[in-house]
Amino acid sequence: MGRHNKKTDSHIRRNSVIALTGLIPIGLVTAANTAGAAPKVPFFSSESTADAADVALEGTTASGTEAVTPVADTAAVEAAPAVEQAPAPAALAPVQATPPLPASIAQGALGIPAINVAAYQNAERILAVEQPGCGMYWTLIAGIGRVESTHAYDGKADDKGNMLDAVLGPVLDGHLAGNAVIRDTDGGKLDGDASYDRAVGPTQFLPETWNRYAGDGNGDGAADPQNLFDSALTTGKYLCDGGLDVRDPIQAAKAVHRYNNSAAYVANVLAWSAGYASGIVPAASDLPRIH
C-alpha cells in the first residue's frame, strides 16, 4: 500500500534525493524521459401557398376585379440578432508514444488494461494544458498505479472507470508494523471509517490528501477516488505540486518520494514507468522489496 505523506512537504534535502537516484539504472531513467442563428422568416402553410399561386396565375379575384398583390412590410421583419458562439476549447496535447503493451497483466509483466491506459493518458492530456511546466507523462502515473494496486486489480472497473469493488488500504490504527497512526480526517466519508483513516482508491490517497488535490478526470462534476480517471488525474496533480518538472529525473524521483517516503518505492515506480515507456520489463534488481 502506498504511504505517501499525510502532509505535503515539497522541500526534500538534495542529498537524500541524489541518493535515491542511485537505485535507478541510467537506462531506465533515459527510457522514462523519452518516453450564428438564421433570420426569422414568415411561416406559410401549404394551403396558403397554393392560394397565393392561384391568384398570381389568374390575375383576378373571384369578384372579377383586378387582384392586388400585397407588398411585404420589410420594416416589420426584423433580423434575429446574431448568436455569439462559445470559444472552442483548447486542444489537448497528444499523448507520448510508447511501444504496444499487453492488455492485461495476465498476458505479461508490462500489461495494462485498456481502461487504465485511457485514464492515465487522459490525465497526461489534461495536465499538459493545465500545468504544462510539469511535463507530466502518463507512464509515470502508470508506475504509481502498478505499485499501488496492480492497475486497479488488473482493470476491475466498468467502462466509465468506476471500480467494481472499492479499493481501501488497511485501517491506520497502528496494528500493522510500519504504518502510521492517523486519526479520522473526513468523518469516514471516503473510507467508511469515522475513527481512523484509510488510503482510498487505486492510487491510494489518504482522505485529507485527496480532498486537497482531488481532480475531476472524467468531467462528470465530481471527484471520486474510486474512479480511475479521477484517481489518475489527482495522482498527476499531486506529483506536479510545488512546481516540479518531472521531465528531470531528479525532480521525478523527488515527486515520487513525496508520494511515499521510501527509496524502494521510488525505485519500483520509476522502474515500471521506464518499462512502460521502453517496452522492456524491469529487472528484478530494479524492483527492491518495499517495506
Helices and strands as residue ranges (DSSP letters): H 14-21, H 26-34, H 46-58, G 74-76, G 105-107, H 114-130, G 132-134, H 138-155, H 207-213, H 228-240, H 249-259, H 263-278, G 284-286
